[in-house]
Amino acid sequence: MSAQPTGPAGLDLTPRDDGSPVAGRRRTRRWWSVGLLVAVIAVLGVVLYQGLGNATTYFYNVDQAVAKRGELGTKRVRVQGNVVEGSVVRSSGGVDFELRYGGVTVPVQHSGEPPELFGPKIPVVLEGAFTSASGKPTFRSDRILIRHDNNYDERHEDRVTQAERDAERPARP
């Protein structure tokens, strides 16, 4: 027989592993805690990834975007310009129009309903990507942002002035 550890007053200090349900519940609770922690970290990671993905969408004027079209490929970008008067055509899935800035024009196919203030000669920012299904570069957007407050005017006075001049100027051939 092996000697068993004893404590004061002859207490048996040998660890018990009698298969009691209390020990099993502790282990199960520990695994649930670890699983919950892993799930919370995964959700936070997805939210962070989505947030940073939207924050890194590059912003270009139409002339810059068209010049860098080959470099951009099908990467999602933001493009700023003015809606060309007479180019707006409503379709069942959205609206097609031309966007101009810096004397350069690009056709746009927008999916979804445009904002209420959308119209000709209105400065807009589009989110989307270039495609060349017809051989001609086309910008397909799914989001239209319209400049409509004085804060934008104050922070980007040079862009607003250029956009206003551009809305009146004919496109370069």
C-alpha positions, 0 to 999 in steps of 0.5 A, spaced: 500 500 500 502 506 498 502 512 503 496 517 502 497 524 503 494 526 510 493 533 512 491 536 519 487 531 523 488 526 519 484 529 513 485 525 506 488 530 501 488 525 495 485 529 489 479 525 487 477 523 480 470 519 482 467 521 475 463 526 479 458 530 475 461 537 478 468 536 474 464 534 468 460 541 468 466 545 469 470 542 463 464 543 459 463 550 461 470 552 460 470 549 453 463 553 452 467 559 454 473 558 450 468 557 444 464 564 445 471 567 446 473 565 439 466 567 436 467 574 439 474 575 436 472 572 429 466 577 429 470 583 431 475 581 426 470 581 420 467 587 422 474 590 422 476 587 416 469 590 413 471 597 416 478 598 413 476 595 406 471 601 406 476 606 408 481 604 403 477 605 397 481 610 393 478 617 391 479 619 384 477 625 379 474 622 372 480 624 368 485 621 373 481 614 374 481 614 366 488 615 366 489 609 371 484 605 368 489 599 366 492 600 373 486 600 377 483 594 373 477 591 377 479 594 383 473 598 387 474 606 387 470 612 388 470 617 382 468 624 382 465 628 377 459 632 374 453 628 371 453 630 363 447 634 361 442 630 356 446 623 358 441 621 363 437 615 361 433 611 366 433 603 366 429 598 369 435 596 374 438 603 375 440 609 371 446 610 365 449 617 364 456 620 363 460 623 368 465 628 366 471 632 370 478 635 367 475 635 360 474 627 360 468 623 360 466 616 362 460 612 361 457 610 367 452 604 369 449 605 375 445 599 379 440 601 384 435 608 385 439 614 384 439 619 390 433 624 390 438 630 388 441 626 382 441 630 376 444 633 370 450 638 372 450 635 379 457 634 382 457 626 384 462 621 387 460 614 385 463 608 388 464 602 383 469 599 378 471 599 371 469 594 366 470 594 359 464 589 356 463 593 350 471 595 349 470 602 351 471 603 359 465 603 363 464 605 370 459 600 374 457 603 380 452 601 386 453 607 390 452 615 388 454 620 393 451 627 392 455 633 395 450 637 398 453 641 404 457 647 405 462 643 409 464 640 403 465 646 399 469 649 405 474 643 405 474 642 397 474 649 394 478 647 389 474 641 387 468 645 387 470 650 383 473 645 378 467 641 377 463 647 376 467 650 370 467 643 368 460 642 368 460 648 363 465 645 358 464 640 352 468 634 353 475 633 349 474 628 343 
